[in-house]
């Protein structure tokens, strides 16, 4: 894992001496408006021309220190695809009556009209607020009058009373950044740990400066009937630690295939509070170790306390467990009950939203409402159940101790010498099959009292798709036959997620298109919505022009539309792990009857090729039969995550697979 998080020197670091002066808001040039493409990346649909972020701690009397993040960005829009960068979104945290706020917004769109610069100011009607959960709201604005060639510019300030962990500072976008300056100013009373991620090189220039707080004191004195008020002031001086990052020509973060979340590899700096030490006060420790992090989470009333609330389900649980004697029977019964009763509201979190009792009554809740309830019920059934803190794939991997790295919780039961993971938020998974969103390397098991241990979340068994086909080719090169398709585990889970709510006609249209335009008839499906059984499809099909006829020869692709025609790995090198989510295997057993009057002139040689030390395997064999051809193919990847150092081997493996699968059988007239 250390190889995954080290910073690779890919780009030049620019010093203070070479950095341009600060850009002033509203002073856009004609040259910027006339620019047609970004010279260093002609594929970019937009580019950040200038970006300045300043984070500082400001003392507010009666409130204490708050964090202010000042944002100033100027963006060039090159084409219509870049219009999406004209909508800016800030996610603001709130807890009870304490909340973050966005103030001082100024935003403009600039266009070149003739030889004149047109400047259009953002209207209040273009600003929207949206409550996304109990803890977050979004404030977003869409820039007016966007055109190809527009330059947009905005600045605003986000104020936050939550200084224990301020937002990760992004250093790399999905579009290039021409120049940027990041400055963070932290009073000496706060000790933060810097955590960096990504594959860009940059320097952090550190310095310090003086700061002070002035207090106004009001004193009242009475003499007879006269009350006198005197004002005095006092000042405290302190040191401010300053960190500055200056960068030029920051490349866009390019999407790659089979990555759990590109945000895991986006260049960024995260500041995690270790402790606070004010004058004449004791040290207040925050997240310095995994033990302290998990203990704080466990002691939260919306986490640990919820595990002990049991009265609300006692009567129903007795009915659920009736006649169940083994641990496996009890586990499956409790899981099925919670999964069937509860409906996830699509809100993540390791802290309950409604609370387990209210959520149970309402039959809906967030992830913690449902899965902490599940843990409690499993314990009440006599099982050794514990919560597991998880960061979803979209949230990134918490490589360092942090409360804010987790955004999800699941259950684990130790039974019969095995650890069984459970998540009742999805209707289509089963015991020991977490939803794909939660398959993110490792989680932390939370024990009584808040002690914890790391546990791998990666599946170790292969999910399979098996296809059996009996078909025949006509003299005109048309193909007809029958198919039986069997999907197990995560392949079945993905099928159900994507297709269970589709009408059959809509699904068959999608399947026909995916299978090279075949026509499907006599379709049937078993276990479409039963999570603990494989999805089994049976249907008849026909396909015109399945074989290519040239003169007296017929050319047939043995795997037909199941042939992989393109290598998914195209780049010369790979910096990120290849993440399939789960091990998998595709199997095909195909029997093809050839037309009368034809014989098999050529069949490709069989092959058995592997990649790495047991990472994957491809077996492919063809043989003649009295009526035609027998094809057997098995392609498997045996690990959910493959290290970047194995990238070239995997790329070559896919090349060998494609070369073999695209070889054609040659039939000739007798």
SULCORBEL-V179256 format. One record per residue. RES is the residue in one small letter. OMEGA is omega in whole degrees, -180 to 180 (999 if undefined). Layout:
# SULCORBEL-V179256
res = <RES;RES>
omega = <OMEGA;OMEGA>
This chain:
# SULCORBEL-V179256
res = <x;x;x;x;x;x;x;x;x;x;x;x;x;x;x;x;x;x;x;x;x;x;x;x;x;x;x;x;x;x;x;x;x;x;x;x;x;x;x;x;x;x;x;x;x;x;x;x;x;x;x;x;x;x;x;x;x;x;x;x;x;x;x;x;x;x;x;x;x;x;x;x;x;x;x;x;x;x;x;x;x;x;x;x;x;x;x;x;x;x;x;x;x;x;x;x;x;x;x;x;x;x;x;x;x;x;x;x;x;x;x;x;x;x;x;x;x;x;x;x;x;x;x;x;x;x;x;x;x;x;x;x;x;x;x;x;x;x;x;x;x;x;x;x;x;x;x;x;x;x;x;x;x;x;x;x;x;x;x;x;x;x;x;x;x;x;x;x;x;x;x;x;x;x;x;x;x;x;x;x;x;x;x;x;x;x;x;x;x;x;x;x;x;x;x;x;x;x;x;x;x;x;x;x;x;x;x;x;x;x;x;x;x;x;x;x;x;x;x;x;x;x;x;x;x;x;x;x;x;x;x;x;x;x;x;x;x;x;x;x;x;x;x;x;x;x;x;x;x;x;x;x;x;x;x;x;x;x;x;x;x;x;x;x;x;x;x;x;x;x;x;x;x;x;x;x;x;x;x;x;x;x;x;x;x;x;x;x;x;x;x;x;x;x;x;x;x;x;x;x;x;x;x;x;x;x;x;x;x;x;x;x;x;x;x;x;x;x;x;x;x;x;x;x;x;x;x;x;x;x;x;x;x;x;x;x;x;x;x;x;x;x;x;x;x;x;x;x;x;x;x;x;x;x;x;x;x;x;x;x;x;x;x;x;x;x;x;x;x;x;x;x;x;x;x;x;x;x;x;x;x;x;x;x;x;x;x;x;x;x;x;x;x;x;x;x;x;x;x;x;x;x;x;x;x;x;x;x;x;x;x;x;x;x;x;x;x;x;x;x;x;x;x;x;x;x;x;x;x;x;x;x;x;x;x;x;x;x;x;x;x;x;x;x;x;x;x;x;x;x;x;x;x;x;x;x;x;x;x;x;x;x;x;x;x;x;x;x;x;x;x;x;x;x;x;x;x;x;x;x;x;x;x;x;x;x;x;x;x;x;x;x;x;x;x;x;x;x;x;x;x;x;x;x;x;x;x;x;x;x;x;x;x;x;x;x;x;x;x;x;x;x;x;x;x;x;x;x;x;x;x;x;x;x;x;x;x;x;x;x;x;x;x;x;x;x;x;x;x;x;x;x;x;x;x;x;x;x;x;x;x;x;x;x;x;x;x;x;x;x;x;x;x;x;x;x;x;x;x;x;x;x;x;x;x;x;x;x;x;x;x;x;x;x;x;x;x;x;x;x;x;x;x;x;x;x;x;x;x;x;x;x;x;x;x;x;x;x;x;x;x;x;x;x;x;x;x;x;x;x;x;x;x;x;x;x;x;x;x;x;x;x;x;x;x;x;x;x;x;x;x;x;x;x;x;x;x;x;x;x;x;x;x;x;x;x;x;x;x;x>
omega = <179;179;-177;-171;179;-178;180;180;-177;-172;-177;175;-176;-177;-180;-176;-176;-174;-177;179;-178;-180;-178;179;175;-178;-180;-177;176;180;178;-179;-179;-176;-175;179;173;-169;-175;175;-174;179;-176;177;176;178;173;179;-179;-180;179;178;177;177;-179;177;-178;180;178;-177;-177;178;-174;-178;169;179;174;176;-180;-176;173;-180;175;-173;174;177;-176;-177;-176;177;180;-179;-178;179;177;173;-176;-175;172;176;-173;-177;177;178;-174;-178;-180;-175;173;-179;176;-177;173;-177;171;-176;-176;168;-180;175;176;179;-171;177;-177;178;177;-177;-177;-177;176;178;177;-180;179;-179;-175;175;-176;174;-178;177;178;-173;-175;167;178;171;-176;177;-180;-176;-176;169;180;177;172;-178;180;167;176;-178;-180;167;-180;179;173;179;-176;174;-176;-175;-177;176;178;-170;172;-180;-178;177;-175;180;174;173;-178;175;-178;175;179;175;179;179;179;-179;-174;177;-176;-178;-176;176;180;174;178;175;-178;176;178;-174;175;176;175;176;172;179;-175;178;178;176;-177;174;-180;175;177;178;175;-179;179;-179;178;177;-178;175;-175;179;-176;175;-177;178;178;177;175;-180;175;-175;174;176;177;-179;175;177;-174;173;-178;174;177;-175;174;174;178;-177;175;173;-175;179;173;-179;178;173;-178;175;179;179;176;-173;177;179;-177;174;178;178;180;-177;177;178;175;179;175;179;177;178;178;179;173;-176;177;-173;178;178;176;-180;-179;179;-176;179;179;178;-178;-177;175;-179;-178;175;-173;-178;-178;-178;-177;179;-171;-171;-172;-177;-170;-177;180;-178;178;178;-179;-175;-178;178;-179;-176;-177;178;180;179;-180;180;-177;-179;180;-180;-179;179;-179;-179;-178;-175;-170;178;-178;-180;177;177;177;175;173;175;-179;178;179;-167;-170;-178;-179;179;180;179;-179;-177;178;179;178;-177;-178;176;-174;-172;172;172;179;179;-179;180;179;177;179;177;177;-179;180;-175;180;172;177;177;-174;166;-178;-178;-179;-176;-180;-178;179;-176;-178;179;-178;175;-171;177;179;176;-172;176;176;180;172;177;174;-178;178;178;-179;174;-179;180;-175;175;-175;-180;-178;179;-169;174;-176;178;-178;172;178;172;-176;-180;-177;-179;-173;174;-173;173;178;176;180;179;178;179;177;174;-175;175;-179;179;178;178;-173;177;180;178;-175;171;-169;167;-178;-180;172;-177;169;-175;177;179;178;178;179;179;177;-175;172;-179;-179;-179;169;-177;-176;-179;-178;173;-173;175;177;179;179;177;-177;179;-174;-167;-172;-178;179;171;-175;180;-180;179;-178;175;179;-180;179;179;-180;-178;168;176;178;173;-174;175;177;-176;173;180;176;173;-177;-177;-180;-169;-173;177;178;171;-178;178;173;177;172;-178;166;-177;177;176;178;178;179;-179;177;-179;-179;-180;178;-178;-174;171;-172;-180;175;-178;177;179;173;-172;-172;177;-179;-177;-173;-176;-179;180;-174;178;-171;174;173;-173;178;-177;-179;173;-176;177;174;180;177;173;-172;174;-178;174;-178;-176;177;-180;178;175;179;179;-178;170;179;177;176;-177;174;-174;-180;177;177;180;-180;-179;-177;-177;176;176;-175;-179;177;179;176;174;179;-178;-179;-170;171;-178;177;-178;176;178;-176;169;-166;179;180;-177;-179;-176;179;-180;177;-174;-177;177;179;178;178;178;179;178;179;179;-177;179;-178;-177;-177;173;-174;170;178;174;178;179;-180;999>
